[in-house]
């Protein structure tokens, strides 16, 4: 960022940059401020004509009076593009995803219980608010979800489960057309609550609408990731589309195209997927149109979905009449870990999505009701906000969603502290992969603290199941 001492807008824009990038990305993204008075040669080289000017990877992207929305849009567009274009580098990625899907199968089949205090199921609202918050950052996130889902389908245990659910897949070795049809029927069984015998409760039932030698259309009802979502003019289940593509490619060794053609997000009461063998080369996953009102639509979507989830948690209504409103925590973990392991930069994306969710969450209304005589929201001292937030997490009603267990704090200082969350749905019992898996929760905590204090806050997950710990710890501090 090019600046000068007499630039009125520069200090506020620099804070926007630091907040938008997030504390969790310091290893991958860095903001450098360059004083044009001290570096006239750089001013000439980059043709700086107004201040501040923002350059990313030597490309001039913003200048002048920059708004927070502009900063977020350009940063996340560039960041997601970088994620999608980078070569995948984690050798441990495949092992981790296989371990997580295996844990999910073992837990769902009641061979083990990974959360002894609150059980292994969490409300579908946890999955939806995460999915919608990330998708709302940028249209390119749809492709990121698809690629992460495809990795899970390719390297997880789901394709092995399909073989056991429909043995005809393994028996057919001569005809790719017949094998394709058996795989589609295996997917029908896999996502069908009554036939899979795997109580993840991701969806209710699946109908095969059409089935040919090389293409099919399947319809999924009560899909946890989008059920009851408002019509925003674009589908929402890109991760599921990618997961299907990965499973099919793993079993057929053929490229495949999977597209969600109908969704709750497009005004339908079901999700429909078009599947076709793609031949030698699969076309890039299509992106939705980037409309000007898209951020506002997603903001409305998240708010409405969270309010529906609260009504469900307090038993005012059901979001899914047949399947129920809870699903196995492994479904959430598979999505988050696949996203995180697809590229290190994704942690910043998850942090930003959680941060926005914390700032705008309707949970603030509930926090306001339980804060007793504390100062007004937006004007609390740091430790006062910590107490209010800890009380919110530990409130009996907060446990109804089963997103987490007990929460306590330590390392209390005037403007910093640590929050420890036990049995957090996003990470509990995940294998030690050398990375933390709770970037979304980290950003959300920072956002909630900012709402309570009205101050700039950074948060970092210092301990996590993905780092070899048996709890998640978040270090939170106030910054100038």
DOTISE-349968 format. One record per residue (C-alpha): x, y, z; chain. Coordinates in steps of 0.5 Angstrom, whole numbers. Each point is the difference from the previous one (the first is absolute). Layout:
BEGIN
{{X,Y,Z},A}
...
***
This chain:
BEGIN
{{0,0,0},A}
{{3,7,-2},A}
{{-1,5,5},A}
{{3,7,3},A}
{{0,3,6},A}
{{-6,5,-2},A}
{{-4,-5,-3},A}
{{-7,1,4},A}
{{-3,-7,-3},A}
{{6,-4,1},A}
{{0,-2,7},A}
{{-7,-3,0},A}
{{1,-4,-6},A}
{{6,-3,3},A}
{{-4,-2,5},A}
{{-5,-3,-4},A}
{{5,-4,-4},A}
{{3,-3,6},A}
{{-7,-2,3},A}
{{-3,-3,-7},A}
{{7,-4,-1},A}
{{-1,-2,8},A}
{{5,-2,5},A}
{{0,-8,-3},A}
{{3,2,-6},A}
{{7,3,2},A}
{{4,-5,-3},A}
{{-3,0,-7},A}
{{-2,8,-1},A}
{{3,6,2},A}
{{-1,7,0},A}
{{5,5,-2},A}
{{-1,7,1},A}
{{5,5,-4},A}
{{1,7,1},A}
{{0,3,-7},A}
{{5,6,3},A}
{{5,-5,2},A}
{{-1,-4,-6},A}
{{0,4,-6},A}
{{2,-5,-5},A}
{{-5,-5,2},A}
{{-5,6,-1},A}
{{2,1,-7},A}
{{1,-8,-1},A}
{{-7,-1,2},A}
{{-3,6,-3},A}
{{-3,2,6},A}
{{-5,6,-1},A}
{{-4,0,6},A}
{{0,-2,7},A}
{{-1,-5,3},A}
{{1,-5,-6},A}
{{0,-8,1},A}
{{4,-4,-4},A}
{{-1,-8,1},A}
{{6,-4,-4},A}
{{2,6,-4},A}
{{-7,1,-2},A}
{{-3,7,2},A}
{{-7,-2,2},A}
{{-3,6,4},A}
{{2,7,1},A}
{{-3,7,3},A}
{{-6,0,5},A}
{{0,-8,1},A}
{{-6,-3,4},A}
{{0,-6,4},A}
{{-5,-4,-5},A}
{{5,2,-5},A}
{{6,-3,4},A}
{{-4,-6,1},A}
{{-2,-2,-7},A}
{{7,1,-3},A}
{{4,-3,5},A}
{{-5,-6,1},A}
{{0,-1,-8},A}
{{7,0,-1},A}
{{1,-4,6},A}
{{-5,-6,-2},A}
{{3,1,-7},A}
{{7,-2,3},A}
{{-3,-6,4},A}
{{-3,-3,-7},A}
{{6,1,-4},A}
{{5,-2,5},A}
{{3,-7,0},A}
{{-3,-5,5},A}
{{6,-1,5},A}
{{-2,-4,6},A}
{{2,-7,0},A}
{{-4,-1,6},A}
{{-6,3,-3},A}
{{-2,-7,-2},A}
{{1,-4,6},A}
{{-3,5,4},A}
{{-7,0,-4},A}
{{0,-7,0},A}
{{1,0,8},A}
{{-6,5,1},A}
{{-4,-4,-5},A}
{{1,-7,4},A}
{{-1,4,7},A}
{{-7,2,-3},A}
{{-2,-7,-2},A}
{{3,-3,7},A}
{{-4,5,4},A}
{{-6,0,-4},A}
{{0,-7,0},A}
{{0,0,8},A}
{{7,-3,0},A}
{{3,6,4},A}
{{-3,6,3},A}
{{5,6,-1},A}
{{-4,5,4},A}
{{-1,-4,6},A}
{{-4,7,4},A}
{{-4,2,-6},A}
{{-1,-5,-5},A}
{{3,0,-7},A}
{{-6,3,-4},A}
{{-1,8,-1},A}
{{-5,4,-3},A}
{{0,1,-7},A}
{{0,8,1},A}
{{8,-1,2},A}
{{1,-3,-7},A}
{{-5,5,-4},A}
{{3,7,4},A}
{{7,-3,-2},A}
{{-2,-1,-7},A}
{{-4,6,-2},A}
{{5,5,4},A}
{{6,-3,-5},A}
{{-4,0,-6},A}
{{-2,7,1},A}
{{7,3,0},A}
{{1,-1,-7},A}
{{-3,-4,-6},A}
{{7,-4,-1},A}
{{-1,-3,7},A}
{{-5,-5,-4},A}
{{5,-3,-4},A}
{{4,-1,6},A}
{{-5,-3,4},A}
{{-1,-5,-6},A}
{{8,-1,-1},A}
{{0,-2,8},A}
{{-6,-4,-1},A}
{{3,-4,-5},A}
{{6,-1,4},A}
{{-4,-3,5},A}
{{-3,-5,-5},A}
{{6,-2,-3},A}
{{4,-1,6},A}
{{-5,-1,6},A}
{{-3,-7,2},A}
{{-7,2,-4},A}
{{2,-4,-6},A}
{{2,-6,4},A}
{{-7,0,3},A}
{{-3,1,-6},A}
{{3,-7,-2},A}
{{-3,-3,6},A}
{{-7,3,-1},A}
{{-1,-2,-7},A}
{{5,-6,-2},A}
{{-2,0,-7},A}
{{5,6,-1},A}
{{6,-5,2},A}
{{-3,-6,-4},A}
{{-1,4,-7},A}
{{7,0,-3},A}
{{-2,0,-8},A}
{{-5,5,-1},A}
{{2,8,2},A}
{{-8,1,-2},A}
{{-2,-5,5},A}
{{5,2,6},A}
{{-2,7,-1},A}
{{-8,-2,1},A}
{{2,-4,6},A}
{{4,6,3},A}
{{-6,4,-1},A}
{{-4,-5,4},A}
{{6,0,5},A}
{{-1,8,1},A}
{{-7,-1,1},A}
{{1,-5,5},A}
{{5,4,4},A}
{{-4,7,0},A}
{{-6,-4,2},A}
{{-2,0,8},A}
{{-4,-6,-1},A}
{{5,-5,-4},A}
{{7,2,2},A}
{{0,-2,7},A}
{{5,5,2},A}
{{-4,5,4},A}
{{4,7,-2},A}
{{-7,3,-1},A}
{{3,4,-6},A}
{{-7,-1,-4},A}
{{-6,-3,0},A}
{{-1,-4,-7},A}
{{2,0,-7},A}
{{-3,-1,-6},A}
{{3,-2,-7},A}
{{-4,5,-5},A}
{{4,-3,-6},A}
{{5,-5,-1},A}
{{4,-1,-7},A}
{{6,-4,-2},A}
{{5,6,1},A}
{{-5,6,4},A}
{{-5,0,6},A}
{{-4,5,4},A}
{{-1,-2,7},A}
{{-5,4,5},A}
{{2,1,7},A}
{{-5,2,6},A}
{{1,3,6},A}
{{8,2,-1},A}
{{3,2,6},A}
{{4,6,-3},A}
{{-6,3,-3},A}
{{-6,-2,2},A}
{{-5,6,1},A}
{{5,5,-3},A}
{{-3,6,-3},A}
{{0,1,-7},A}
{{6,4,-2},A}
{{0,-2,-7},A}
{{6,-5,0},A}
{{1,-7,3},A}
{{4,-1,6},A}
{{2,-8,0},A}
{{7,1,-3},A}
{{3,-4,5},A}
{{-5,-6,-1},A}
{{1,0,-8},A}
{{7,0,1},A}
{{0,-6,5},A}
{{-4,-4,-5},A}
{{5,2,-6},A}
{{5,-3,4},A}
{{-3,-6,2},A}
{{-2,-2,-7},A}
{{7,2,-3},A}
{{3,-5,6},A}
{{-4,-5,-2},A}
{{0,0,-8},A}
{{7,3,-1},A}
{{-4,5,-5},A}
{{-1,8,0},A}
{{-7,2,2},A}
{{-4,6,0},A}
{{-5,1,6},A}
{{-4,7,0},A}
{{-5,2,5},A}
{{-6,2,-4},A}
{{-6,1,5},A}
{{1,2,7},A}
{{-4,3,6},A}
{{5,6,-2},A}
{{-4,0,-7},A}
{{-7,0,3},A}
{{-1,-8,0},A}
{{-2,-4,6},A}
{{6,-5,-2},A}
{{7,-1,-3},A}
{{1,-2,-7},A}
{{7,-3,-3},A}
{{1,-1,-7},A}
{{6,-5,-1},A}
{{4,-2,-6},A}
{{6,-3,-2},A}
{{4,5,-3},A}
{{5,-4,-4},A}
{{7,2,0},A}
{{0,7,3},A}
{{-5,3,4},A}
{{-3,7,-1},A}
{{2,5,6},A}
{{-6,1,5},A}
{{-4,5,-2},A}
{{-1,7,5},A}
{{-6,3,1},A}
{{-1,7,-2},A}
{{3,6,4},A}
{{-6,4,1},A}
{{0,7,4},A}
{{-5,-2,5},A}
{{4,-7,1},A}
{{3,2,7},A}
{{-7,2,3},A}
{{-3,-6,-3},A}
{{5,-4,4},A}
{{-1,4,6},A}
{{-7,-1,0},A}
{{0,-7,-1},A}
{{5,-1,6},A}
{{-4,4,5},A}
{{-7,-4,-3},A}
{{4,-7,1},A}
{{2,2,7},A}
{{-6,2,2},A}
{{-4,-6,-2},A}
{{6,-4,3},A}
{{-2,3,7},A}
{{-7,-1,-1},A}
{{2,-8,-2},A}
{{4,0,6},A}
{{-5,3,5},A}
{{-5,-5,-3},A}
{{-4,5,-3},A}
{{0,-3,-7},A}
{{3,-5,-4},A}
{{5,1,-6},A}
{{0,-7,-2},A}
{{-7,-3,1},A}
{{3,-7,-2},A}
{{7,-1,2},A}
{{0,5,6},A}
{{5,6,1},A}
{{6,-3,3},A}
{{6,-4,-4},A}
{{6,-3,1},A}
{{6,5,2},A}
{{4,-4,-5},A}
{{-4,3,-6},A}
{{3,7,3},A}
{{7,-2,1},A}
{{0,-3,-7},A}
{{-1,6,-3},A}
{{4,5,4},A}
{{6,-5,0},A}
{{-1,-1,-7},A}
{{0,8,-1},A}
{{6,1,4},A}
{{4,-6,-3},A}
{{-1,2,-7},A}
{{5,6,1},A}
{{3,4,6},A}
{{-3,7,-2},A}
{{-7,-3,1},A}
{{1,1,7},A}
{{0,7,-1},A}
{{-7,-1,-4},A}
{{-3,-3,6},A}
{{2,5,5},A}
{{-3,5,-4},A}
{{-6,-3,-1},A}
{{-1,-2,7},A}
{{2,8,2},A}
{{-6,2,-4},A}
{{-4,-5,3},A}
{{2,3,7},A}
{{-1,7,-2},A}
{{-7,-1,-3},A}
{{-3,-6,4},A}
{{-7,0,3},A}
{{4,-3,6},A}
{{1,7,2},A}
{{-7,1,2},A}
{{0,-7,5},A}
{{7,3,3},A}
{{-4,6,1},A}
{{-5,-3,4},A}
{{5,-4,4},A}
{{5,5,2},A}
{{-4,3,6},A}
{{3,6,2},A}
{{6,1,-4},A}
{{2,6,-4},A}
{{-4,1,-7},A}
{{2,-4,-6},A}
{{5,3,-4},A}
{{3,4,7},A}
{{3,-6,4},A}
{{7,0,3},A}
{{4,-6,-3},A}
{{-1,-5,7},A}
{{-7,2,1},A}
{{-2,-2,-8},A}
{{4,-7,2},A}
{{-4,-1,6},A}
{{-7,1,-4},A}
{{3,-4,-6},A}
{{2,-6,5},A}
{{-7,1,3},A}
{{-3,-1,-7},A}
{{4,-6,-2},A}
{{-2,-3,7},A}
{{-7,2,0},A}
{{-5,-7,0},A}
{{-3,2,-6},A}
{{7,1,-4},A}
{{1,-7,1},A}
{{-7,-2,-3},A}
{{4,0,-7},A}
{{5,-4,2},A}
{{5,4,-3},A}
{{5,0,6},A}
{{1,-3,7},A}
{{2,4,6},A}
{{4,7,-1},A}
{{5,3,5},A}
{{5,6,-1},A}
{{7,1,3},A}
{{6,4,-1},A}
{{-4,6,2},A}
{{3,7,-1},A}
{{-3,7,-1},A}
{{0,-1,-8},A}
{{1,-7,-1},A}
{{-2,-7,2},A}
{{-1,-7,-3},A}
{{-7,-4,-1},A}
{{1,-8,1},A}
{{-6,-3,-4},A}
{{-1,-8,2},A}
{{-3,-5,-5},A}
{{-1,6,-6},A}
{{-4,-4,-5},A}
{{5,3,-6},A}
{{6,-4,3},A}
{{-1,-5,5},A}
{{3,-6,-1},A}
{{3,2,-6},A}
{{7,-3,-2},A}
{{7,4,2},A}
{{1,3,-7},A}
{{5,6,2},A}
{{-5,5,-1},A}
{{-6,3,4},A}
{{-7,-1,-3},A}
{{-4,5,3},A}
{{1,6,-4},A}
{{-7,2,0},A}
{{-1,0,7},A}
{{6,4,1},A}
{{-3,5,-4},A}
{{-7,0,3},A}
{{3,1,7},A}
{{4,6,-3},A}
{{-6,3,-3},A}
{{-4,-1,6},A}
{{5,3,5},A}
{{0,6,-5},A}
{{-8,1,0},A}
{{1,0,8},A}
{{6,4,1},A}
{{-1,5,-7},A}
{{8,-1,0},A}
{{4,-4,-5},A}
{{2,-7,2},A}
{{4,-5,-2},A}
{{-1,-8,1},A}
{{5,-6,-1},A}
{{-1,-7,1},A}
{{6,-2,4},A}
{{-3,-7,2},A}
{{-4,-5,-4},A}
{{-1,-7,-1},A}
{{3,0,-7},A}
{{6,3,4},A}
{{0,-6,4},A}
{{-4,3,6},A}
{{-6,-3,3},A}
{{-4,7,1},A}
{{0,6,-4},A}
{{3,7,2},A}
{{0,7,-2},A}
{{4,5,1},A}
{{-4,7,0},A}
{{3,7,1},A}
{{-2,7,-2},A}
{{5,4,-5},A}
{{0,7,-1},A}
***
